[in-house]
Amino acid sequence: MTAQKALSLTVPDIPTLLSAYMPYLERGGMFVPVDTFYRLGQVVHLLITLPGESERLSVTGTVVWVSPAGISGRRMAGIGVHFGLQDYAVRDKIETLLAGQLDDAPPSFTL
């Protein structure tokens, strides 16, 4: 098996972050638009650039959601990545940016 290169995700603004973030996962998670096939349980490496930031945050997580290419409705093709045990700091940073908005969030890219 060959090593997979890291996925890169630049989140342009807070509304997009709110739609992509998965707060219902224990360690947090992020929806990543991709056209490539991923399996549930697959480990992925993700480099995230948050709104207003230039630093890329590194996350190693597990695929917990798959929306395949060609999915019906308004769903976007991509994967949901559950952050790893070492990524609580990334979750905390995202939740600080989204403070007060998570309870009234519009529909996300996943649910």
N, C-alpha and C positions, 0 to 999 in steps of 0.2 A: 504494500500500500504506500502511495506517495504522500508526502506531507502536503497539507492544503495551505494555500496562502491565506493571509488574514483578510477578512472582509473589512471594508472601510465604509463608514456611515457618517455623513455630515448632516447634522440636523440644523436646518436654516433658521428656525424660529420656535418660540414657545408653543404655539398651537400644534405644530408638527410633532414636537417632543411629547406633548400631551396625548396625541393620537398614537404615537409609536411606543410609549412607555407601558410596561406591563406591571403595575403595582401589586396585583393580586398574587404574584409569585413571591415566595418567601424572601429571596435575595434580590428581587426586582428582575426585570428583563426588558428586552427591546425587540420590536419588530424591525426586521431588516429586509428591504425589498431586494429580491434576487430572482433570477430566472433559472438558476442552476438547481439541480436536484439535490436535496438533503434528506437524510433519514431522521426520524424521531430518535433521540438519544445520541445523535452524532455530536462530537465535541467540535466547536468552532472557535476561532480566534477573531476578535472584533476590535477594530480601532474606531472609537466614537469621538466626533468633534461636536461639542454641545453649542447651542446658540450663544453668540458673543464671546466664544473662547477660541484660542488658537491651538491650545494643547490638545493632543489626541490622547484619549483615555483607553488603555488596553484592558480588554475583558476576555477571559476564557470561559465559555459557557456551553450549555447543552441545548440542542434543538428540542423545543417542547411544542412547537406549533408549525405546521406546514400548510401554506396556501399555494398550491401548485399553479404553474403558468396555465392560463386558459380557464381559471376558476370563474364561475358565473357570478352575476350580481356586481356589486360595486367593490368587491374585494380585490386587493392588489396582490400579485404574486410575491411571495416572500416567506421568511421563517421567523418564528419567535425564539429568541435566545434567552434562556434562564441564566442569569449571572452566576458565576462560581463562588465558592466560599470565600475566596480572597477578594471579592469585588464589592463588599459592603460599602466601601468608600465611594465607589461610582454610584451606587444606588442612593446613598445619602446626598451626594452632590446633585443628582437629578431631582430628588424629592425636595431639596431646598429650592431649586429653580421653579418647581411646580407647586410650591407651598400654597395651600388654600384652594387649589384648583382640582385636586384629584377626586374629591367627592362629587363634584358637579361636572365631571368630564363628559364630553360628547362621545359618541361611539368611537371605538378605537379601530386600528387596522386589523385587530385580531378578533375581538368580541363585540 
